Amino acid sequence: MLVRVERRNAVHLLTLDRQAKRNAFDSALTTALDDALNDFEDDEGAFVAVLTGGPDFFSAGTDIRAWAGEPTERGGPYGIAGRRMRKPLIAAVEGVAAGGGFEIALSATMIVASRSATFSFPEVGLGLIAECGGLFRGPRALPLNVARELLLTGDPLPARRAYELGLVNRLTEPGEAVEEALALAERIADRAPIAVRETLRAIEAAHVAADEHGWAETALARDRARVSADAVEGVAAFLEKRPARWTGR
């Protein structure tokens, strides 16, 4: 199974399991995550979910060789980035959360990370842009100038700094992010489920209009970047493991 599901009473633990590709998303993993989140949201006995990539890394984002498939009906890109979560979802991050992996973490309600974690938007190094919410969720979750730096350089943000800036809710020692996230999930699950869901709905409703605008602007930037010669060169250079030769065209 590409997404392993463990049910712990009112909490679901979802583990991405495409380890050979560092949990990079192809169409099959997108479908699997969408299915797992649909099941979680439709399960009346499930109140909170934790999403992790396992002990070594969270997700390397899109599999550049296979690509991530089409957005799903309920979940959007990766089966999650366009989803309006009705229940809390906590991302438990160990190691790399890059590109789409970072955008998936930003799609969650909260983030728990170990000190080994790093967050990055490397797309500009491939001649591409952060297509799945990073352009507007990054600046929402981080100070604007920090988000600008990440998006324009592709440089990684260490977990400790992410915690200091408020992106990460709880910081753990390596290997402990899942257990800390589960403890936080169980604390939420002990609260009144209707009150929790309505609180989450009201919080997220404040961003609906901004998100719609953000998706529209992202689509415009994506379309312009994807047809450029630099995008072709950037992807080719990545696959061939060589420096890109940019032309600005």
Beta strands, then each sheet from edge to edge (+ up, - down):
strand 1: 3-8
strand 2: 11-16
strand 3: 48-52
strand 4: 89-93
strand 5: 96-98
strand 6: 110-114
strand 7: 118-120
strand 8: 157-158
strand 9: 170-172
sheet 1: 1+ 2- 3- 4- 6- 9-
sheet 2: 5+ 7+ 8-
end
